[in-house]
Amino acid sequence: GQQLNQSPQSMFIQEGEDVSMNCTSSSIFNTWLWYKQEPGEGPVLLIALYKAGELTSNGRLTAQFGITRKDSFLNISASIPSDVGIYFCAGIMYSGGGADGLTFGKGTHLIIQP
Amino acid sequence: EAQVTQNPRYLITVTGKKLTVTCSQNMNHEYMSWYRQDPGLGLRQIYYSMNVEVTDKGDVPEGYKVSRKEKRNFPLILESPSPNQTSLYFCASSFGQGGNEQFFGPGTRLTVL
């Protein structure tokens, strides 16, 4: 299947700092999604992006769908302890037969030091 | 409450003993999918289903079976589990044919001894 390269793999930051992570691919995606997973739970959708160039916010989170449709980034401003978790990007590609499901990045593990 | 449920949440078993992990969603979603999550490998799709009686292989289907006899249920079957199937498993569902955001269940942690 398609590959998504997500970076960084992990981040150790101080509370209050801004966070930035991104996903890149050699393939074009039609939809980009960002999920957060907390320990012992399944991923929860944070932001969905449907158009190239789209910039969408959800509280302190902002995500963008890259112009080339091959990348996306997620920013978290003024991090707080409850932001701790693993953040996954996911892309959806549409072929002639319809959508090919989700392809996930390997995740960015966010750790916040008070 | 709209949700995806999985059972059991935790399971320890032995090699070769058939097991089934159930998945159910109450959102009338057409699309359902199973993933496994392993350290350093992220989420990998095992099988998916676009509707009742329609299933297809994902990226890592070997050693697994699924069925979709009803719209709300999508069980994952391990006929003869092996230790390399020790993993964290997630069921997910969405509207449409896989082109929309998926909602995930809470996960099933499986250990095969």
Interface residues (C-beta under 8 A of the other chain):
Chain A: G1 Q6 N30 T31 L33 Y35 G40 E41 G42 P43 V44 L45 A48 F88 I92 Y94 G98 A99 D100 G101 L102 F104 G105 K106 G107
Chain B: V4 S33 Y35 G40 L41 G42 L43 R44 Q45 Y48 M50 G58 D59 F90 A92 G96 Q97 G98 G99 N100 E101 Q102 F103 F104 G105 P106 G107
